[in-house]
């Protein structure tokens, strides 16, 4: 079992905060500072990709106080969002939770995670305090002790939000068959919102795999509407790049795409970059920086991924003249090889 990552920025949650928490209610008090005055803060459910609550910052504080719903099964893995950025990640429970400088305190699962990391960090300090001559001798002992701690922590928490997150992180399925295998192994994760989202995405990915016909969608931004069918299926090869300004791998593919555009645009290859999961202002700044002289679609958000099922970016698709998908999810030399082969036909 791989080491559990620290969830959130410095989540050393050791004590519950006092507050107006009522039975079956979560009470979250977030100290955000005077610069946030009047802004709206959201509790974002990571599994369902939805905002589940909001509060306005008043006197530097945002307070969330509402009943837990049956849909959370007693806990929810959430992110506190401000101005589109994560402020703190933690487990939402029917308890009092304090957020201060990106750290969350309170709630049984948060405290369990804190205790786990306290023990793990202490173990690491103990090992590093040994003389160099003993570290090599004792390395296997400390590794076994660490593995035992990980295993015990997972067993205790495997059926709550901590364990489910760990399962999906360490055994993240890559296809529908692996989802079925995973739910057979851990029956209690069947129906998990994140898992069902993956299942839907894999089905959509299969429906838009190589050899299948394109599926249309439309994006409207600033009163201008782009439809994929405006360019695909019109007798030309079309290379479509789904990307975002914050995505490092996406930006690394821009020179590759630029090379293909320069090489084949005169022969009829069209290129379209479609910004997904990105703020329009950020996309526009990136376009100025990266010199992308082809068609650019702004503010598509999740519309294309809801049609093509991609769960990560870049997702680059080459469509044939009739709209058939010729290449999908290739990058670098593999992408170039597919485009070269198509354009030489």
Beta strands, then each sheet from edge to edge (+ up, - down):
strand 1: 25-31
strand 2: 40-45
strand 3: 50-56
strand 4: 61-67
strand 5: 75-82
strand 6: 85-93
strand 7: 96-100
strand 8: 103-105
strand 9: 218-221
strand 10: 224-227
strand 11: 238-243
strand 12: 270-275
strand 13: 295-297
strand 14: 315-319
strand 15: 325-328
sheet 1: 4+ 1- 7- 8+
sheet 2: 3+ 2- 5+ 6-
sheet 3: 9+ 10-
sheet 4: 13+ 12+ 11+ 14- 15+
end
